[in-house]
Amino acid sequence: MELVFPVLLIAVAVIAVVTLAKSVRIVPQQRQDVVERLGRYKRTLNPGLNLLVPFIDSVRTKVDMREQVVSFPPQPVITSDNLVVSIDTVLYFKVVDSVRATYEISNFLQAIEQLTVTTLRNVIGSLDLERALTSREEINRHLSGVLDETTGRWGIKVTRVEIKAIEPPPSIRDSMEKQMRAERDRRAAILNAEGHKQSQILTAEGEKQAAVLRADGDRQARILQAEGQAKAIRTVFDAIHQANPSQKVLAYQYLQALPQIANGTANKVWIVPAELTKALEGMGGALGGLSQMVGDVPTPEASDGASQVEREAAEAAQAAAAAAQEIHDEVRVAEAQATGGKGPQGLPAPEPVSPSSLLSDPADQRERG
């Protein structure tokens, strides 16, 4: 008897603990528990502390009320142009009524998956491959509408359906890549042609403007050069008319130009008249008798540089005499080569002319003669 009492006490304590555990239920946030009493739906336990009748009430299901994400495996779908594509979808849903989600359908997740597959095949079957690849938003809206309407009576709200990937067959992918590459090559060729065209146009425009500017600059340069030459000629002409030069000045200018004529590289053969020395003597006499010639009155400006003019005239006369002598020698040598030393002789050699005789007065020469 002493052992039975402690055993009964322990049994009563265990029954009390089990009864207490069965009668108290703590439900976490965003979850609902469906309670049945003797096999029938009794009530739904909300988050927090809840009391149950022990051994009579029992929890049928624990429903998660949060939005859930389910990724379905890729499904083969045939398009309207008889191409098999693999489509991978993602579904977002949440339970809005835990009682209907428990009693209206046995496995709502499997039902949603099958409904998504069948609806997706119906939608993709009415589209070709190109449209299916470019109409994802339209497919998503259609799937969301159909699933939301069907799953509404199950106490489930489909919030969003997304297509992760649409994979065409490998042969179709190769063809699409080749088509895309050809299209990009075509666009690149068009862009290169447009760029080359614009470059040619801009180059032509630049060359045109450069030619116009160059021609305008050349025209203005020629106009300015012509105006400068005209002004120079006019100035020289006015200076000559204002100075009123005489024959003596012209003879002096001829003497200055004669050495330059003789030094020309193209002047190989000269026709020298016999009266050349006499002409030089006459010009020398004209230069020597500057003060005795009629109508030649030196100006005050000319009298200041008379000595310099006389020196230049003497140098010019000496150079002219040397040039005449050299020309005469070249003529004699040419005649000797032409006749071989046996033909007729050339012109008689004139007497050598000295620079002093060119500058002497012809009147003095007459007196000496």
For each residue, the residues with C-beta under 8 A, 3 or more apart:
1: 4 5
2: 5 6
3: 6 7
4: 1 7 8
5: 1 2 8 9
6: 2 3 9 10
7: 3 4 10 11
8: 4 5 11 12
9: 5 6 12 13
10: 6 7 13 14
11: 7 8 14 15
12: 8 9 15 16
13: 9 10 16 17
14: 10 11 17 18
15: 11 12 18 19
16: 12 13 19 20
17: 13 14 20 21
18: 14 15 21 22 54
19: 15 16 22 23 54 55
20: 16 17 23 24 54
21: 17 18 24
22: 18 19 52 54 55
23: 19 20 51 52 53 54
24: 20 21 49 50 51 52
25: 33 45 49 50 51 52 59
26: 48 49 50
27: 31 32 33 45 46 47 48 50
28: 31 47
29: 47
30: 47 64 65 66
31: 27 28 47 62 63 64 65
32: 27 44 45 46 47 62 63 65 98
33: 25 27 44 45 50 59 60 61 62 63
34: 41 44 45 59 60 61 62 63 98 99 102
35: 41 42 43 44 45 52 57 58 59 60
36: 39 40 41 42 57 58 59 60
37: 40 42 53 56 57 58
38: 56
39: 36
40: 36 37
41: 34 35 36 60 99 103
42: 35 36 37 57
43: 35
44: 32 33 34 35 98 99
45: 25 27 32 33 34 35 50 59
46: 27 32 50
47: 27 28 29 30 31 32
48: 26 27
49: 24 25 26
50: 24 25 26 27 33 45 46
51: 23 24 25
52: 22 23 24 25 35 56 57 58
53: 23 37 56 57
54: 18 19 20 22 23 57
55: 19 22
56: 37 38 52 53
57: 35 36 37 42 52 53 54
58: 35 36 37 52
59: 25 33 34 35 36 45 62
60: 33 34 35 36 41 102
61: 33 34 98 102
62: 31 32 33 34 59
63: 31 32 33 34 95 98 101 102
64: 30 31 68 95
65: 30 31 32 94 95 98
66: 30 94
67: 92 93 94 159
68: 64 92 93 94
69: 90 91 92
70: 90 91 93 109 112 113
71: 88 89 90 91 164
72: 75 88 89 90 91 113 116 117
73: 88
74: 86 87 88 165 167
75: 72 86 87 88 89 117 120 121
76: 84 85 86
77: 84 85 86 87 120 121 124 125
78: 82 83 84 85 121 124 125
79: 82 83 84 85 124 125 127 128 129 132
80: 125 126 127 128
81: 128 129
82: 78 79
83: 78 79 129 168 169 172
84: 76 77 78 79 169
85: 76 77 78 79 124 129 132 166 167 168 169
86: 74 75 76 77 165 166 167
87: 74 75 77 120 124 163 165 166 167
88: 71 72 73 74 75 163 164 165 167
89: 71 72 75 116 120 143 161 162 163 164
90: 69 70 71 72 161 162 163 164
91: 69 70 71 72 112 113 116 147 158 160 161
92: 67 68 69 158 159 160 161 162
93: 67 68 70 112 151 156 157 158 159
94: 65 66 67 68 156 157 159
95: 63 64 65 98 101 108 155 156 157
96: 155 156 157
97: 100 101 155
98: 32 34 44 61 63 65 95 101 102 155
99: 34 41 44 102 103 155
100: 97 103 104 153 154 155
101: 63 95 97 98 104 105 108 154 155 156
102: 34 60 61 63 98 99
103: 41 99 100
104: 100 101 153 154 155
105: 101 108 111 154
106:
107: 110 111
108: 95 101 105 111 112 151 154 156
109: 70 112 113
110: 107 113 114
111: 105 107 108 114 115 151 154
112: 70 91 93 108 109 115 116 147 151 156 158
113: 70 72 91 109 110 116 117
114: 110 111 117 118
115: 111 112 118 119 146 147 150 151
116: 72 89 91 112 113 119 120 143 147 161
117: 72 75 113 114 120 121
118: 114 115 121 122
119: 115 116 122 123 142 143 146 147
120: 75 77 87 89 116 117 123 124 139 143
121: 75 77 78 117 118 124 125
122: 118 119 125 126
123: 119 120 126 127 139 142 143
124: 77 78 79 85 87 120 121 127 132 139
125: 77 78 79 80 121 122
126: 80 122 123
127: 79 80 123 124 131 132 135 139
128: 79 80 81 131 132
129: 79 81 83 85 132 133 168 172
130: 133 134
131: 127 128 134 135
132: 79 85 124 127 128 129 135 139 166
133: 129 130 136 166 168
134: 130 131
135: 127 131 132 138 139
136: 133 139 140 163 166
137: 140 141
138: 135 141 142
139: 120 123 124 127 132 135 136 142 143 163
140: 136 137 143 144 160 161 162 163
141: 137 138 144 145
142: 119 123 138 139 145 146
143: 89 116 119 120 123 139 140 146 147 161
144: 140 141 147 148 158 160 161
145: 141 142 148 149
146: 115 119 142 143 149 150
147: 91 112 115 116 119 143 144 150 151 158 161
148: 144 145 151 152 157 158
149: 145 146 152
150: 115 146 147 153 154
151: 93 108 111 112 115 147 148 154 156 157 158
152: 148 149 156 157
153: 100 104 150
154: 100 101 104 105 108 111 150 151
155: 95 96 97 98 99 100 101 104
156: 93 94 95 96 101 108 112 151 152
157: 93 94 95 96 148 151 152
158: 91 92 93 112 144 147 148 151 161
159: 67 92 93 94
160: 91 92 140 144
161: 89 90 91 92 116 140 143 144 147 158
162: 89 90 92 140
163: 87 88 89 90 136 139 140 166
164: 71 88 89 90
165: 74 86 87 88
166: 85 86 87 132 133 136 163
167: 74 85 86 87 88
168: 83 85 129 133 172 173 176
169: 83 84 85 172 173
170: 173 174
171: 174 175
172: 83 129 168 169 175 176
173: 168 169 170 176 177
174: 170 171 177 178
175: 171 172 178 179
176: 168 172 173 179 180
177: 173 174 180 181
178: 174 175 181 182
179: 175 176 182 183
180: 176 177 183 184
181: 177 178 184 185
182: 178 179 185 186
183: 179 180 186 187
184: 180 181 187 188
185: 181 182 188 189
186: 182 183 189 190
187: 183 184 190 191
188: 184 185 191 192
189: 185 186 192 193
190: 186 187 193 194
191: 187 188 194 195
192: 188 189 195 196
193: 189 190 196 197
194: 190 191 197 198
195: 191 192 198 199
196: 192 193 199 200
197: 193 194 200 201
198: 194 195 201 202
199: 195 196 202 203
200: 196 197 203 204
201: 197 198 204 205
202: 198 199 205 206
203: 199 200 206 207
204: 200 201 207 208
205: 201 202 208 209
206: 202 203 209 210
207: 203 204 210 211
208: 204 205 211 212
209: 205 206 212 213
210: 206 207 213 214
211: 207 208 214 215
212: 208 209 215 216
213: 209 210 216 217
214: 210 211 217 218
215: 211 212 218 219
216: 212 213 219 220
217: 213 214 220 221
218: 214 215 221 222
219: 215 216 222 223
220: 216 217 223 224
221: 217 218 224 225
222: 218 219 225 226
223: 219 220 226 227
224: 220 221 227 228
225: 221 222 228 229
226: 222 223 229 230
227: 223 224 230 231
228: 224 225 231 232
229: 225 226 232 233
230: 226 227 233 234
231: 227 228 234 235
232: 228 229 235 236
233: 229 230 236 237
234: 230 231 237 238
235: 231 232 238 239
236: 232 233 239 240
237: 233 234 240 241
238: 234 235 241 242
239: 235 236 242 243
240: 236 237 243 245
241: 237 238 244
242: 238 239
243: 239 240
244: 241
245: 240 249 250
246: 249 250 293 295 296
247: 250 251 286 293
248: 251 252 286 287 290 293 296
249: 245 246 252 253
250: 245 246 247 253 254
251: 247 248 254 255 283 286 287
252: 248 249 255 256 287 309 312 313 316
253: 249 250 256 257
254: 250 251 257 258 283
255: 251 252 258 283 287 313 316 317 319 320
256: 252 253 259 260 312 316
257: 253 254 260 261
258: 254 255 261 262 316 319 320 323
259: 256 262 263 316 319 320 322 323
260: 256 257 263 264
261: 257 258 264 267
262: 258 259 267 323 326 327
263: 259 260
264: 260 261 267
265:
266:
267: 261 262 264 270
268:
269: 330 334
270: 267 327 330 331
271:
272: 276 324 327 328 331 347
273: 276 279
274: 347 348 350
275: 278 279
276: 272 273 279 280 324 350
277: 280 281 324 350 351 353
278: 275 281 282
279: 273 275 276 282 283
280: 276 277 283 284 317 320 321 324 353 358
281: 277 278 284 285 353 357 358 362 365
282: 278 279 285 286 362
283: 251 254 255 279 280 286 287 358
284: 280 281 287 288 317 357 358 359 360
285: 281 282 288 289 360 361 362 363 365
286: 247 248 251 282 283 289 290 293 362
287: 248 251 252 255 283 284 290 313 317 358 359
288: 284 285 358 359 360 361 362
289: 285 286 292 293 361 362 363
290: 248 286 287 293 296 298
291: 296 298
292: 289 361 363
293: 246 247 248 286 289 290 296
294:
295: 246
296: 246 248 290 291 293
297:
298: 290 291 302 303 306
299: 302 303
300: 303 304
301: 304 305
302: 298 299 305 306 309
303: 298 299 300 306
304: 300 301
305: 301 302 308 309
306: 298 302 303 309 310
307: 310 311
308: 305 311 312
309: 252 302 305 306 312 313
310: 306 307 313 314
311: 307 308 314 315
312: 252 256 308 309 315 316
313: 252 255 287 309 310 316 317 359
314: 310 311 317 318 355 359
315: 311 312 318 319
316: 252 255 256 258 259 312 313 319 320
317: 255 280 284 287 313 314 320 321 355 358 359
318: 314 315 321 322 355
319: 255 258 259 315 316 322 323
320: 255 258 259 280 316 317 323 324 358
321: 280 317 318 324 325 353 354 355 358
322: 259 318 319 325 326
323: 258 259 262 319 320 326 327
324: 272 276 277 280 320 321 327 328 353
325: 321 322 328 329 352 353
326: 262 322 323 329 330
327: 262 270 272 323 324 330 331
328: 272 324 325 331 332 349 350
329: 325 326 332 333
330: 269 270 326 327 333 334
331: 270 272 327 328 334 335 346 347
332: 328 329 335 336 346 349
333: 329 330 336 337
334: 269 330 331 337 338
335: 331 332 338 339 343 345 346
336: 332 333 339 340 341
337: 333 334 340
338: 334 335 343
339: 335 336 342 343 344
340: 336 337 343
341: 336
342: 339
343: 335 338 339 340
344: 339
345: 335
346: 331 332 335
347: 272 274 331
348: 274
349: 328 332
350: 274 276 277 328 353
351: 277
352: 325
353: 277 280 281 321 324 325 350 357 358
354: 321 357 358
355: 314 317 318 321 358 359
356: 359 360
357: 281 284 353 354 360 365
358: 280 281 283 284 287 288 317 320 321 353 354 355
359: 284 287 288 313 314 317 355 356
360: 284 285 288 356 357 364 365
361: 285 288 289 292 364 365
362: 281 282 285 286 288 289 365 366
363: 285 289 292 366 367
364: 360 361 367 368
365: 281 285 357 360 361 362 368 369
366: 362 363 369
367: 363 364
368: 364 365
369: 365 366
